[in-house]
Amino acid sequence: MVTHAEHTTFYTYMDTPVGTLLLAGCEDHGLRLIAFQCGKGAMGPEPHWKQSGAPFRDVTRQLTEYFRGQRTSFDLPLHPKGTPFQMAVWKALTQIPYGETRSYGAIARAVGRPRAVRAVGLANGRNPLPIVVPCHRVIGSTGKLVGYGGGLPIKQALLDREREVSVSAGRAVSTAGRPSRRRAPTRQPGSSVRARRSAAQSPAATVRSAGRRCRVEGPRR
């Protein structure tokens, strides 16, 4: 017998470098929703949902690790709701490697519907679990960013951050075991200025900048 409590939807808010996120789900089924609080994907909790952070401890931990560059994939119970086609598209999104992108056409081919590019775009836009199900890794055939529930600046910031982490990891692997060579630093005129500019424009800084525009301040219901 299924009790009412087993179907209770809980929610909480999480502050991240890309702004405030609304998390919702059921303890017995898993994470159902991640919603930005700005952009076209912004939404709030339903009146019958109950606020509690306890069911989302693992979710917030893994998201925190992701934003710190310490996690490249998620291991969470997910419970999105969608049509069979949408579910197939969302499953295909989880197969896109961290730090890489795919076109809408490539996703259409992956789900066996090579001519359904427009339908793939619509399903991608209705993904209820952004970041965890990485719809931000889908771009136009020309390489142009096309739509994102949290806004294009956040989509670009997430892609830049993932590329930065991937490149850093690749460098660490390629230099492992090599003898270190110490070289006296050579400072060029204006180098400190360029370094400060580079830090200000780094992917991590871009993520923080995008997030400030998508953060909820004050009390939350």
Beta strands, then each sheet from edge to edge (+ up, - down):
strand 1: 10-16
strand 2: 19-26
strand 3: 30-36
strand 4: 50-51
strand 5: 102-103
strand 6: 138-139
sheet 1: 3+ 2- 1+ 4+
sheet 2: 5+ 6+
end
